[in-house]
Amino acid sequence: MARSIWSGYITFGLVSVPVGLYSATQEHELDFHQFQQGTSDRIRYKRVNERTGREVPYEKIVKGHDVGGGEYVIVEQQELDDIAPGKSRSLEISTFVDLDEIDPIHFQKSYYLGPKDSENASSYALLRDALAKTNRAGIAKFVMRGKEYLATIRADGKVLVLETMFFADEIRDPVEELGNLPKKSTAGKQLSMATDLIEAMSGEWKPSSYQDSYTERVQELVRTKHKGKEVVFTEDEPEATTPTDLVAALRASVESARKSRTTKKTAKKTPAKKTTAKKTAAKKTTAKKTTAKKSTARKKAA
């Protein structure tokens, strides 16, 4: 059983549900240490007092905010804890919204919410099932590790999932970041072909169909170098399709995608035919055996 990284209460109206927060994801990571090139000397980081040059233990480090002019306001961790909202460790739902209305750009990281004890499991199940039935998500705020988070609480099968979210002012304006973006496409034929290509390449969402190939390559690189060998991966970089080649590229892509889809459908149907053929063969064999038995019986009778 995993340990919760936060515990508290989901509150909505006058209802309080004790819960624990658990990590829902883990990233592919291959650990690397740093070395000075050409040596086996490790590179390490130290927290050093820039005036004295002496190392400072972590517990003696405090935070300071730069207010300009070389002046800093020093803030103790206890002071940050004292002013943190939600000291009662509550996930207070302020409103319920339609899950489909939330732009995915707001989602930051996923966590599981589990019932804290069996005594209140029925309250947990009630909230989960009501959210699933209404396709709603609860919007709440809570404090974890010295930071306030905006969050959604939604149902996913048997579990409640909490998604930490970016506040509205944390999401950058695309026009300010990227400058002028292309206007609405006016190329009717090209748009129609692009739509056809999307339809031809459409399929079901199957997460297990996708693997982290880069991490696999890094692991292979490490294994090969450990054996004293050298490995070289070659891969051509794509080139931008010019406007003059766009229609031809779209047409060829649509044809290729449709051909690929037809091949996949045929491949799926083939095993069924083989199975039918086997069954037919089995029936014929059984029929032959039955006929043979009857013939033998007649000979004995004669």
N, C-alpha and C positions, 0 to 999 in steps of 0.2 A: 504494500500500500504506500503510495507516494505521500510525502509530507506537504501540507499546504504552505504556500508562500505568503498567505494573508488569510485572516479569518475575521468574520464580523457578521453583520445581519443585512439581508435584503429587506428593505421596508417599503411598503406601498399601502397608502391609506393608514389604517391602524394595525396592519398585519406585519409581523416581523418573522423572518425565516433565517435561522442560523446557518451559515454556509462557510465553506473553505474554498480558497482560490488555488488552482493547480495549473501548472504549465500544460498547454495543449499541443505545443509544437517543439521540435528540436531541429536545429539547422545542421546541415552537413559541414563538418569542420575537420580539417587536417591541421594539427598543431605544428607550428614551425618556431624554432628558437632563432635568435639572431647571433651571427658570428662575424668577426672581422675577416674580410675577404683574404683568402690565402692562408688562413690559420685555423686552429680549432679553439680559438679564444672566444668565449661567450661574451655577448654584450648585455649588460644589465642596467636597469634604471634605478636611480636612487632619489629620494626626496631630500634635497639639500638646501640649507639656508644660504641664500645667495650672498649674504654679507659675510658670514663666518666660514662658509664652505663646509660646514659640518652637517652630517646626516641627521634628519629629524624623525623620530618615531611617529607612526601614523596617529596614535592617540593624542599627540600634542599639536596636531594641525587643526586650525580653525579656518573658516571661510571669510573672505573679504570681498566686498563689491566696490568696483571702481566708480567713484562719483566724479571723476575728472580732476585735472590739475595735480595728479600724483597722489590724491587723497583716497583712502579706502575706508569703508565702514565695515568693521569686523563684527561678524554674527556667529554666535555659539549655536551648536546643534540643538541644545535644549530650548533655546529661544525659537528656533524654527519649528520644533515639535509643539511648543506651547500655542503657537498661532495657527497651526494646521487645522483646517475645518474637518469635521467628521471625527473628532477625537473619540467619539463613542463607537468607532469602527463600524459605521453604517454605510450601506450602499442604498441611498435613499432615491427611489424612483420618483421623478418629478412628473413624468408624463409617459404615455404609451403612444408610439407612432407606427404607421404601416412600415414594415420591414423593407418593402420595395421602394419606398421613398428616399432611403438613405443612399447617397452617392458613395460607392466603395472607396473613393479617395479619402474619406474620413477615417476608415478603419486602419488601425495601427498594429495591434497584436492580439492573438486569440488566447483565451484561458478557459479552463473548465471550472464551473462552480458546482461543488458537491455538497450534499446535505451534511451538516456537522454532526448530527446524531440521528439515531433511528427513531427517537421520540418525535422529531419534527419532520420526518420524511414525507408524511402525507401533505404538509403545507408546501414543501418543495415540489412535490408531484402536481399539486393543484395549480401552482403558478406556471410550471412548465407546460402542462396540458392546456391551460387557458391561453397562453401565448401562442402555442401551436395552432389551436383552433381559430384564433382571430388573426393569425399572421402578423402579430404585433411584436414590437421590441420595446423593452423598458429603457428609458433614458435616465441615467443616474450619474452622480459624481462621487468619487471616493479618494482617499489619500493612501498612498503606498510608497514606502521608502522615501519619504520627504518630498513627494510630488503629488499634486492633485491631478486626477484623471477624469476625463469625460468618458462615459462608457455606455454601450448598449448591452442589454441582457436579452438573449433570444433562446428559443427552444431548438434543439437539434437531436431528434430521436429521443433517447432516454435522458439526455443531459441538458443542463442549462449552460450556455456558452456566453462568456463575457468578452466583448471586443473593446479594448481600449481605443480611444478615438482622438484625432487631432481636433483642437478647437478651431472654429471658423477662421480666426485671425492667424492661425499657424499654417494655413494652406495658401500657397503663393498664387498670385494672379498670373495666369498663363501669358496674357498679353504683355504685362510688365516684364516678365522673365524672358520671353521669347521674341518680343517685338511684333511686327505685323505678321499675322498668320494668313494663309490663303483664304480667299472668299469662297462662297458656295460654288461647287462645280457646275459649269454650264454645258459641259460636253455630254449631251444626251446619250450618244452611242457608247461612249467609253464608260459612262456611269452604269448603263444597262449591262455591259459586258462584265464590269467589276462586280455587279450584283449577282450575275450568273456564276461567276467564279466563286464568290462567297457561298452561294447555295450549293455548288458542286463540291466544295471542300467542307461543308458542314457535317457534323456528326454529334454523337453523344459525348458528354463530359465524363471521361474516365480517368481520374487522377492517377491511378496505378499504371497508366500507359506511358507516363513521363518519368524519366530518370535523370539524375544529376550526372551527365556525361563528363562535365569538366572535372568534378571531384574524382571520378573514376580514372580519368587520364592522369591526374596528379598522383594518385595512388600507384598507378602503373609506372609512372616516371620514377617514383621513389624506389619501387621494387626492382626496376631494371638497373638503376644506378647503384643500388646496393649490391647487385651481382657483378658490378664492374663493367657493365655494358652501357652503351649510349642509345638513346631512343630519340627518334625524330618524328614529329607529327607534322604533316603537311596538309594544308587546307586552303583552297582558293577563296579569296575575299570577294564578296559580291560587288558588282559594278552597278551604278545607278542607271535605270532605264530611261533613255532619252524620250522626250515627247513624241518624236517621229516614230519610235519603235514601240510605243505604248500599246497601240491597237493590236499589233501583231503578237506582242508578248501576252496580252490578255487572251487573245483567241487561242493561242497555243496552250496557255495555262488551263483554260476551260476544258479544252479537248483532253488534255492529260489527266485532269482531275476526274472528268467523267469516265474515262477509260479505266482509271485506277479504281473508282467506285464499282464499276461493272465487274472488274476482275475480283474484287473482294466479295461481292455478292455471289459470284459463281463459285468461288472457293468455299464459301459457307454452305452452299447447297450441295456441293460434291460429296461430303461425308454422308449426307442423308441418302444419296443415291446408292452409295457403296453398301450402306447398312441394309437398304431394301434388297439389293442384289444378293447379299449374304443370306438374308431371311428366305428369299426365293429359292436359293440353292439348297438351303437347309430343309425347306419344305419338300423339294424334289427328292433329296436324299432319303428323307423320312418316308416319302411315298414309295420309293424304290424298295426300301427295307420292308415295308408293309406288304408290298406285292410279292416280294421274295418269300416272306414268311407264309403267305397264303398258298403260294405254289408248293412249298415244302409240305405244308399240311395236307394238300390234295394228293401229293405223291404217296404220303404215308397211308392215307385213307384207301388209295387204290391198291 
